[in-house]
Amino acid sequence: MHKTELHPDTIDVIMKRRGKLHVHDSLDASRTAMVVIDMQRAFLEEGRPSEVPMAREIVPTINRLGDELRRAGGVVAWVYSTMTEETLKEWESFFGGTYSDEKSKAVINNLTPGREGHEFWPEMDVRDEDLKVEKNRFSAFLPGAADTEAQLKARGIDNVLMVGTLTNVCCESSARDAMQLNFNVVMVSDGNATYTDAIHNAALSSMAITIADVMTADEVIQRLVPAARAAAE
């Protein structure tokens, strides 16, 4: 698992702005969703073209946080990437420059419906009552790429706990868009994964200043207010 360390300059800016490290002292579970990004075989299975080895390390944390949130009355939403051969043309700015033609085709092949790579990682605790949301770009909240916003707002969700992979790509893109759509975003530091600690911490340090609160799963769980208690208050 990544060793998370927010940059000292980031902490200094945050403390000068609000006088405390975290935005949230409590989180109403009934208005909170854990949004799980791209925990699919394509990204977790050894040898796949898009493998992120560290993503396998965060599986227990995501499952534990999901279980705590469900029991408190919250929502778990599994967001998964779906690509087709048409994506190569529709998103040429990415596939035409970031990867070689061979690599692009391999990535697409692994995220095509019906292929093993498209499936959720078998160790993920995906339940029937959870939301499943398909996306075809990095961000789960990009209009036209996924309907995550509509599904969550229909359930009265204000707070988003962002977990999954990659910290600095799909999770960061989703967090930035969600915040601008008026969701309160928490990046769960030990529930996100990318290639190295340095990349992980750079992304979290950047987002912590303006975009999202950054907490561990334990810190989130300590702040969850069960739905029944929140209603009574």
JOKAHU-V488419 format. One record per residue. PHI is phi in radians with two decimals (* if undefined). PSI is psi in whole degrees, -180 to 180 (999 if undefined). Layout:
phi=[PHI PHI]
psi=[PSI PSI]
//
This chain:
phi=[* -1.11 -1.61 -1.52 -2.49 -1.15 -1.10 -0.96 -1.12 -1.10 -1.07 -1.08 -1.09 -1.05 -1.14 -1.21 -1.33 -2.26 1.36 -2.62 -1.27 -1.79 -1.28 -1.80 -1.56 -2.62 -2.37 -1.20 -1.03 -1.18 -2.00 -2.16 -2.21 -1.59 -1.77 -1.74 -1.76 1.03 -1.47 -1.99 -0.95 -0.98 -1.82 -1.89 -1.41 -1.04 1.62 -1.27 -1.05 -1.86 -1.01 -2.14 -0.90 -1.14 -1.11 -1.18 -1.29 -1.64 -0.98 -1.06 -1.13 -1.11 -1.09 -1.17 -1.14 -1.06 -1.11 -1.11 -1.19 -1.03 -1.13 -1.52 1.82 -1.66 -2.07 -2.01 -2.13 -1.71 -1.79 -2.26 -1.42 -2.23 -2.24 -2.38 -1.05 -1.12 -1.08 -1.01 -1.48 -1.21 -2.22 -1.16 -1.05 -1.65 -1.22 -1.45 -2.22 -1.31 -2.05 -1.27 -1.00 -1.12 -1.15 -1.01 -1.14 -1.18 -1.10 -1.02 -1.02 -1.30 -1.95 -1.51 -0.91 1.68 -1.60 -1.02 -1.07 -1.32 -1.28 -1.12 -1.01 -1.06 -1.49 -1.32 -1.53 -1.57 -1.98 -1.03 -1.36 -1.28 -1.38 -2.18 -2.21 -1.60 -2.37 -2.20 -2.41 -1.05 -1.46 -1.39 -2.08 -1.36 -0.96 1.59 -1.73 -2.88 -1.89 -1.00 -0.98 -1.09 -1.13 -1.29 -1.18 -1.13 -1.77 1.27 -1.46 -1.97 -1.93 -2.12 -1.71 -1.65 -2.40 2.20 -2.56 -1.49 -0.85 -1.62 -2.13 -1.20 -1.23 -1.13 -1.05 -1.12 -1.10 -1.11 -1.20 -1.07 -1.08 -1.31 -1.67 1.38 -1.57 -1.49 -1.91 -2.08 -1.50 -1.47 -1.06 -1.61 -2.01 -2.12 -2.56 -2.54 -1.37 -2.48 -1.05 -1.09 -1.17 -1.00 -1.25 -1.09 -1.14 -1.13 -1.11 -1.15 -1.24 -1.11 -1.18 -2.35 -1.53 -2.59 -1.29 -2.09 -2.41 -1.37 -1.05 -1.10 -1.14 -1.15 -1.04 -1.10 -1.67 -1.19 -1.81 -0.93 -0.95 -1.10 -1.21 -1.10 -1.16 -1.19 -1.35]
psi=[148 146 106 128 107 141 140 -35 -37 -48 -40 -45 -45 -47 -35 -31 -47 -5 4 156 -43 146 -44 126 -25 159 118 111 -35 -15 20 137 138 119 113 118 119 35 68 162 -37 -30 -19 -23 133 133 -9 152 -29 22 135 92 -40 -21 -28 -26 -23 -1 -51 -37 -45 -45 -41 -45 -40 -42 -44 -41 -44 -46 -26 -6 14 -175 143 127 122 113 128 143 135 124 154 177 -29 -28 -32 -37 -42 -26 50 -27 -27 -60 -23 -11 -33 -39 163 165 -42 -44 -42 -46 -36 -41 -48 -45 -38 -18 17 133 138 -16 150 -38 -25 -19 154 146 129 -20 -4 139 75 124 158 -36 -11 155 145 123 127 141 155 16 -179 -49 135 -6 13 121 131 -17 -24 159 30 -45 -51 -43 -40 -42 -30 -22 11 26 130 -28 134 124 112 124 162 -150 148 143 -48 1 -89 -38 -45 -44 -43 -42 -44 -45 -40 -43 -39 -13 12 25 146 120 134 121 118 107 -40 11 11 152 146 -156 -40 163 -40 -44 -43 -49 -33 -43 -48 -39 -40 -45 -31 -25 -43 -33 -44 151 146 118 159 166 -40 -40 -37 -48 -39 -26 -9 126 114 148 -43 -41 -39 -40 -38 -34 999]
//
